[in-house]
Amino acid sequence: MKTKFLTLTLFFSFVSSLWASSPVEGLMERIDSGLSRKIEIVIVPDSMDFFELDQVGIKPVIRGNNDVSLAVGLNWYLRYFTGNHLSWGNMKAVLPDTLPSVDLPVRMSTAMPMRYYLNYCTHSYSMPFWDWERWQQEIDWMALHGINMPLAVTGTDVLWRNVLRRLGYPEERIGDFIAGPAFQAWWLMNNLEGWGGPNTDEYYSRQEDLQKKIVGRMREWGMTPVFAGYSGMVPHDAGETLGLDVADPGKWLGFTRPAFLQSSNDDFARVAEVYYDELEKLYGRTGFYSMDPFHEGGDTDGVDLSQAGKAILAAMKRANADAVWVIQGWQANPRPEMLRALPLGDVVVLDLHAEADPAWSARPDGFSGHGWLYCMLHNFGGNIGLYGRIPTICREYPRAVGQSRSLRGIGLTMEGIETNPVLYELMCEMPWRDAPVDPDQWLHAYAAARYGKSLPEVDTAWSILGRTVYACPPGNHQQGTAESLFCARPSDHPSQASAWAQYQPYYDHAEVARAARLLIDAAPQFAENRNYLYDMVDVTRQAIADKGREVAARFGKAADEDDREAYALEAARFIRLIILQDRLLATMPDFRLGSWIEAARNCSDNPVEKDRYEWNARVQITTWGNREASDGGRLHDYSNREWHGLLSGFYLPRWLEWFNARLASWDSPGLPQVDFYAMEEQWTRRHDQYSSVPEGDPVETASSVLDEALSL
């Protein structure tokens, strides 16, 4: 009996593999088993990326010029014909046996050949603990959204270990150079060394295997992965240990930066050759290499920028003569002196924050004629909060298309993902749309696709969100969402959680609360839809965070007026709001600290390693660095998250400590001195349990919590 069962299992597995003979068919099977038999896909060669939706008999037909274009067509069909929105946290579709027909054919195309995805920071703020299953889902997401140029830097730590060994760098110091999993982004961008490490052989083996699967799947789709290229980074002590001629770029917010290998001698070419040789051995060649020398203020004294740029490009070209250098446009980078020395066609610039702070139109000569991508940064630090610039994107991206001859595409360059999916859907659609996009109409279509049907009160809620939180105006330079003050280090006058947020109020809190109530009241129609539950909880969360900002203003006013009784009353209300918020967020795994901690601990079976991964996970979202970086460099709470468990276990104790100390010393001169870093650092070393399993009914909890919060 067991033998027959095994034979049948192998047979069905074989048949299933035949159904999934292309990346698109495999994707369809993961979305809904059997879907690949219900939709016909046809590749039609064309010099321009396009897809067509049509009908032949009972089968919808998707035509496109390549697999990614077919996937975009599939996504369009699922959203606008079947009411299934595939998004982070929900990559499955609920489909009938007979699919809706395409009565009127649809054809969409794009003149933008490059669609870039990810920021170095995304790999650390969102992805450091992902396994292959989660990566496979993300690559599916990329294909559905037209991405063909994803940043693929997992496993670059393995490459660097191999390079340093070949160069003769002391084995025992390699661990002091390569950062731990939650901090590799800033190591790869030349900001710091070693923080979060050292890493183990088990870790390196895992990363190498994972990256090979990642780039293998990307190549199956026809995507061109963007690898981290060589721009001159070496350990800060490479002058002593390896006898190299290096420039010291100084410090970054308290961290020692890697040194910059002078490109004016033979050592640069020699080290670069070793780097690219080891890269090719591990992961093969690619058409794009990302290099960002002097990121975020690296000291360029003594560096010939023109010559350095030529040397970096020449080293890349020796590895692959057809490759293109991808460089982030952020702050002073890319340096004009460097760009002007490089041949056109060999460089593409990511205008990293074009939706809010466009460099393409602000720089006197743009990017010196080089190709560039209109990018949306949007999220900073993986913070949780509703925020976006939908009207700006709808207006300014078409303006860039019309005015810039060197625009080559778009990019999603957020620091963290899995928040505000509406912004990413819009940005990915823009290159495929020729007609102007009306924000309100687009939002209504988005909501209908996301929830499976439309409802007047839901449309009203999304119209409200579209003109409030998602309409951050031009000239407002805050970094990402208006951060929740529950996550701020306590004071009498908190205004933001991160020192870098640049908070500037721009919307009416009461309107967001009204949108939350409208969504909650629509629950009888949508309570089984996971997309709806996520949005309903998220909008309610925002309304409660906004209420917290109002209560904080009240206890600040009481402090200014020396009214201890009023201060105590408002402090108690603020504490109650944190407790209510924590209870709300407990209802969804997306908003639970336990999901983050469990992912970190699942990276290893070794108890010591599990603890090290957990420490990386806890530090990144709280202190970020050691005391010098956290306090002196003001990095604490940069990656603040409104998550269940983090609110009750980390933020709430800080606020209780502050309020108790403040009230106890009310009549004493000066404010109480609380060593918050000491409290925070102690929390990062704990191993108390946080679960990913949701608690409570989302709709009932949201309704009761919102009512109580608004009454405070």
N, C-alpha and C positions, 0 to 999 in steps of 0.2 A: 504493500500500500504506500509506504514511504517513497519507494522507488518511482511508482507511478506519479505521485504528487510532485516529486523533484523533476521528473521528465516534463510534466505539464507546465511547471513553473519556468523551466528553461525554454520551453517552446514559446510561451507567451512573452517572455523577455525578448526572445529573438524576433518575434513578430512586431513587438513594440519598437525595437531598434530599427526595423525596416520602415515603420511609419515615420520615424524621426531621422530620415536620411539627410536632412539639411539642418542648419542652425535654426531656421524659422520653424520647421516642423517640431524639432526638439523643444523649442520655446512654447509652441502651442500645446504640446503634451503636458508641460509643467503648469501651464495656465489652467487647462481643463482636459483631463484624460479623454482621448478620442477626438479632440478638436481638429487635429491635423487631417482627419478623414472628412471633415465637414466643410473645409475651406480649400479652395484651389489656389496654389501660388505659382506664379510664372515669372521668371527672370527675362526681361527684355533689355538687351544692351542699349545704352544711351550714354552720351557724354555728360548729361546733367542728371543729378539725383532726382528721382520722381517716384511716385506711386499712383496706381489707379485702383479704384474699387468698382467692381462690375458684378454682373450676375449671369451665370450660365446654368439654366435649369433650376434645380433646387439649391445649388451651391453658390455662395459668394466667391468671387474671384479677386485676388490681389495680384497686381502686376507691379513690378519695380525693376530698377536697373541693377540692384544688388541686394544682398540679404538684409542689410540695415534698412534700406528703403522699404523693403517688404515688411519689416518689423514695424516701421513707422505707420505704414498702411494698415497693418493689423491693429495697432493701437488706436488709430483713427476709427476703424470699423467698430472695435469693441466699445469705445467711448460713445460715439455719436449714433451708432445703430443699435447697440444692445444695452446701453446704460451700465457698462462695467468700467470703472476707473481703476486701473492697476497702479498702485502707488506703494511707497514705503509702508511696510506693515500689512500690506494686502495685495499680494501678487497672484491671487486666484480669481477666476471669473465664475459666475453662476449663469449658465447658459441653457437654453431650451434644446430639445432634441433637433428641432428644425430651426435653423438660424434665421433671423430677419433678413429679408431680401434687400438688395441694393437696387431700388427701382430707378433711380437716376444715377448714372455713372459719375464718379468723383475722380478728378485728377489734380494732384498737387505736386509742385516741383520747387526746387530751391537752387538759386545761383550761388549759395554759400557752401563751398565744398568742405570747409573745416568746421567741425562741431566738437569743441573741446570740453573735457569734463575733469573736475577735481582740482583741488589746491593741495599743496604739500600738507597744509594744516588739516585738511579733511582726513588724511590718512592717520593722523594722531588724535584729533578730536572726536572722530566717529568710528574709525575702522581698525584701531590697533589690535583688537582682540577677535576679529572676525575669523570664522572658519570657512572652509570651501563652500558649504551650503549657503552661507550668507553672501559670499562673494558671487556665487552663481546667480543668486537673485538680483544682485546689483548689476551684473553684466547684462542680465535680461532687461532690467530697467533701462540701462544705457541704450540697448538696441531699440527698444520700443520708443525711445525719445530721440532717436537719430544720432546718437553720439558715435563718432568714428575716430576720435582722437583722445583716448582716455590716458590720464597720467597714471603710470604703473610703476610705483617705487617700492612696493613690498619686496623684501629680500635684497634690497640694496645694501643692507648691513652685512649680508653674507659676502657680497662682492667686495666691500671694503676690508673685511677680515682677510680675504684672500690676497687682495692687493698689498696690504700692509705686511703680510707674511712674505710675499715675494720681494718686497723692498728691504726686508731685514729689520723691520721695526720690532722692538722687544715684545715678545708674546704676552708677557705679563702686563703690558701697558695698553694693549689693544682694547681691553675692557674699559679702560679709563677714557678712551676716545669715542667709541661707538655708544650712542645713547640707548636707553631702554625703550620699549615699544610705544609708550605714550608720549615720547618726546623726540621721536626721530625726525619729525618734520623740521624742527628748528636746528637740529644737527645737520641735516641735509641742506638747509639753507644757510649754513655757515654761521649760525648764531651761538651755538654752544657745543660743548663736548661732554660725553659720558653720562649726563644726568639721566637717572632712571636705570642705569646699568649696574654691574656688568651683565652681559647675556651669556647663556650657557650653550654648549654644543647641541643640546636637545632643541633649544630655541632656534639656532641657526638652521638645523635640519628641517624644522617645521616651516620656517620662512622660505627656504629654498624650494621645498616641495609645493608650498602654497603659490608662490610666484610663478612657478612653471605651469601650474594649472590655470592661473589667472591669464597669463599672456597666451597660453595655448588656446583658451576659449575666445579671447579677444581676436586672435588671428583667424580662428574658424569663422568668425563673423565678418572678417575683412576689415576690422578695425586696425588702426596702426597705433600700437601702444607708444606712449611717450616715456622714455627712460630718463633717469637722472644721468646727465653727461658729466664730463670732467671740466671744472672751471678753475682749478688751482688749489682746492682745499687740501690741506695736510694737517696732521696734528700740530698743536701749538709749539711743541718741542722738537719738531722735525729738523730744525737747524742743528740742534745738539745731537739728536739720536741718529739722524740720517745724513747729516752734513749738507743739507739743502739750503739754498739761498731763499729765505722767506721774508715776507713783510708781516708785521704784527698788526692786525686790524683792530686791536683793542678789545673792549668788553661789550657785551650786550646785556643790559639790565642786570649786571652783577655776575653774569656768566663769562668765563673765559671763552673767547672765540677760537675756532681753528685758525691756523696761520694761512696766509696766501702765498703760494709758491710763485716766485718771480718768473714771469713768462719770457724774460729776455735772455735766458740761457738754456742750455741743452737739457737740464734736469726736467723742465716742464714737459717737453716732448717725450722724454723717457718715461716719466711717471704716467702721463696721459696714455701712452702706448700700453703700459701694463694694465691700466684701468680698463680701457676698451677691450683689450684682449681677454681679461677675466670676465668682463660683462658678456662678451659674445659666447664664451665657453658656457656660462651659466644659462643665459636667457636668449641668446641669438642677437641678431642685428635688428634695428628698427629704422624708420624714416624720420623720427623726431627725437631730439635729445634736449632735455631741459637743464639750463644752467643759469644761476642767478648770483654772480659774484657781487659782493658788497651789499647784500640784502639788508635793509633796514639800518642804514647808517654805518656800514663797515668803513673803516678808515682807509682812504685811498692815497694817503700821503706817500710819496715815493714810488707810486705805481703809474706807469705810462698806460693810460686807459686805452688809447688807440692800439698800441702794440699788444696789450693784454687781450683785447677783443680778437685781434687777428690770430693770436696764438691759440686761443680757445677754439675758434672756428676751424683753424687748420688741423688741430688735433682731432676734432670731430670728423672732418672730411677725410682724414687718413683712415679712420675706422669705417666710414661709409661715405663715399664721394657724393651720394645723392641725398644725404641727410640734411635736415633743416634744424636750426637752433631755435628752440622755443624759450623765450625769456619773459619774466613777469614784469609788467609795467606797474610799479608800486613805489610810491614816494619818489626818490631821486632816480630809481632804476627804471629802464635801462639808461645808463649815462650817455648823454648825447655824443660825447667825444668818442665813445666806443661804437655807437650805432653808425655814425658817419663814416667810420673806417671799414665797414663791412659791406660786401656786395649785396645788391638787392636780389631777393629770391632765396637767400641763404638763411634768413632770419624771419621769424614771425613773433610779434609782440602781443602778449595778453594784456589788454587794457583792463586791468584786474577789477576795477571798481567803476566801470563806465556808467552804470546806471545811476550813480550818485556823484561821482567825482571824475568826470571823463577827461583823460589825458589827451585823447586823440584830437580834441578841439582846443584844449588849453595850451598845449605846447606850441611854441612859435612855428616849428616845422613838423608838427605831428610826431611821427616816428621816423623822420628822415627818409620817407618814401618806402619804408619796409611794410610788408603785409602785417595786418593786425586783426585781432578778434575783439568784438564787442562783448565784454564779459560782465556778468552779474555776480558781485561778491555776496551781498545780502546778509549772510550770517557770519557773526564773529564769535569765536570760541565755543560754538555749539550751544549758545544760550537759547533758552526756551522763551518764546514770546511772539505774538502776532506782530508782523511788521513787513512792509514792502513798499515799492514804488510803482504800482501797476500803471497809473496814468503816464508816468515818465517813460516807462519802457514802451508803452504803446505809441508814444509820440517821438521819443528820441532815437529809438533803434531805426525806424524808417528814415529819420533825418540823416543818420550816419550812412545808411545805404545810399541815399541820394547824393550826399556831399563828398564821400570819400572813395576815391578810386582804388585805394589799397586795402579796403575792408575785405577780409577773406572768410568771415564767418562769425560764430558766436562762441561763448564759453560760459560754463557754470563754474565759478571759482570760489564757492562758499567755503568757509572754514569748518563748518559742521553741517551735516545733512539730517534728514528725517524730521524736519520741522517745516511748516509753511509750504506744503506741497503745491499749493496754488501758484506760487511764484515760479516754480520750476516748470510746471506745465505750460504756463504762458510763454516763458522765455524759449522753451524748446519748440513751441509752435510758430514763433515769430518768423523764422527764416522760410517757412513753408507757406506763408500767407502773403498774397500780393495786395489785397484790399486793406484799407485802414481798419484797425481793430477798435471797436467801441468797448471800453472797459466794462460798462454795466451789462451790455448784451453778452459779452464773452463770459462774465462771471455767472450769469444765469444758465448759460449752456454748460459751463463747467459744473455747476451744482447739480444739474439734471443728470449729467453723465456720472458724476461721483456718487450720487445716491440712487440712481436708477430711474428716477422720475422727477418731475418738477412739482412745486407746491408754492402758492403765492407767498406764504409767510417765510418760506425758505429763501425765495428770491428777494424778499424784503430784507432779510437778515444779511444776505450776501451783498446787497446794494449798500447797506449800512457799513459793512466791513470794507467795501471797496472805496468808500469816500472818507473813511476814518483811518484805521490802523494800516490799511494797504495803500494809502495815498500820502505817504511822507513827501512833503513838497520839496521842490528844488531850493537849494540854499540851506536846507537843514542837513547838517553834516554829522548827525549822531551815527555812531557805529552800531548798526543793527537795531534790535528791538529796544524799546524803552524798558530797561531791565527792572525786574521785580525787586522792590526794596526789601522784601523778605530775605533776599540773598545778599544784602549789603552788610558790610561790617558796621556794627551799630554806632550810632552817634545821635545827637539831638536833631541834626539836619541832614539826613541822608538824601542824596539825589540820584545816585546810581550805584551799582554793585561793583563794576569794573572801573578802574581809574581812567580807562581810555574810551569810555562809552560816549562822552560828549552829548549827554542827554539834552534834548530840546523838545518840549511838549508841542504836539501838533494836532491832537484829536480830542474829542469830547468823550470822557469816560462813560457818561450816561448812555450814549449811543451804543457803545460796545456792550454794556449791560442789557440794553434792549434787544440787541442781536442775539445775545445768549439766551434770553427768555424765549424769543421766537423759535430758536432751534430746539430748546427743551420742549416747548409745547408741540412741536412737530413729531415728537417721539412715536406716537401711535402708528405713524406712517412709515417710519424708518428704523425702528428699534433693532431690527435684525441686520442692519447694514453696518459693517464695521467702519467704513469711511465716515458715515454719519456720527457714530459714537465717538470716534476720535475727534472730529471737528467740534461736536457739541461740548465735550469735556474741555477741549483746548480753548474755545471761546469763553466758556464759563471760567476757566482758570485765569484768562486774561482780565475778565471783569473783576475777579477777586483781587488780582494783583493791582489793578487800577485803584480799587477801593483801599488797598493797603497804602498806596501813595497818598491818598487823601487823608487817611488817619495819621500817617507820619507827619504830614503838614500840620495837623492839629496838635500833636504832642510837641512839635517844634515851636509852634506859637505859644503853647503853655510854658515851655522852657524860657522863651524870650520874655514872657510876662511874669516869670517867677511864680507861677501858679502850680504848686505841687499837687494839689488835689486834681486839677484838670489833667496834669501830666500823667498821674497814676491811672486815671480813668482811660485816657487814650492809649496808654501803654498796654493796658489790659485788653482793650479792643484789638490792638495790633497783634498781640499774642494769640487771641482767639481766631483772628483771620489766618494766621499761619497754620493753626491746628485744622481749621476748616479746609484750607487749601491742600494740606497733606492728606486729609480724608478723601477729598475729591480725586486726587491724582492716584490714590491707591486702587482705583477701579479699572485702570488700564495699564497693561504691562509696558506700554510705550513711555509712560511717565513714572516708572519705578526705578529707583536706584538699584534694586536687586537685579534688574536685567543687565545693567552695566557691570556690576560686581561678578555676577555669575559668568558672564562672557569672559571676563578676565581670568577667573579661577579655572575655567574649563580649558584654558590654553595648555594645561599640563596635568599629568597624573602625579607629579612629584609634589608633596606637601610644601616643601621649601619654595619651589618655583611658583606654586599657587599663591603663596603669601607675597612673593615679589611682584607678581602680576597685579594682585589686588592693591598693593602699595602704589604701583604706577597709576592704577585707575583712580584711587582716592586722592592722590596728590594732585593729579592734573586738574580735577574739577574744584579744588579747594585752594591750597597754598600755592600751587603750581611749581614753586621752587623752594630753595632753602630760605632761611630768614633774610639773607641779603637780597635775594631776588624777589621774594614775596613782599617784604616791607620796603626795602630800599628801591628795588626795581618796580614796585607797585604792580606785581603780577598776581597778587592774591585775588581770587574770585574772578579772574578774567574769564574762566570757563564755567561760570556759575550756571547751575541748572535748577529749574523748579521741578524737582522730582520728589515723589513720595519716599520717605526714608532720609533723604538729604535734608528736607525741610525739618522733620522732627528730630533727626539725630545730629545734625550739624548746625543749621541756621538758628533753630529755636533755642538751643542752649546758649548761643552767643547773645541773642537778644535778651534772654532771661538774665544772663550775667550782667549785661549793661544796665537794664532797667533796675535790677536790684541794687547794684552799686550806685546808680544815679540817685535813686530815692533815699538810700541809706545815708548818702553824703550831701543831701540837698542844701543844707545850710552851711556846708564847708566851702572855703574858697576854692575856685577852680573845679574842673571836671575830674571824675574818677579816672585813674590810669589802669586800664585793663590790658593785659598782655594777650591779645587775641591770637597771635601766632602760636604761642605756647599751647593754647587750647586746641587750635587747628591741627598743629603738628602731632599732638597726641592722638587725635581722631584718625589721622592718616595711617597710624601704626596698629590700629585695632583690627579685629577680625570678627566682630559681631555679625550675626546673620541678617542679610536682607534678601527677601524673596522676590522673584519675578511674578509670582502668582497673584492675579488681581483679587481684590476684596471689595465686596459691595456691588450693588446695581448702579451702573453709571448714570442712568436717567434719574432715578429716585434720589441718588446722592447729589447730583448736580442741582436738581430743583430745590431741595431743602437747604443745601449749602449756600446757593445764590441768594435765596430769600433771607437767610440769617445774616449773610455778609452785608447785603445792602441795607439792612436795618441798623447796623452798627454805626 
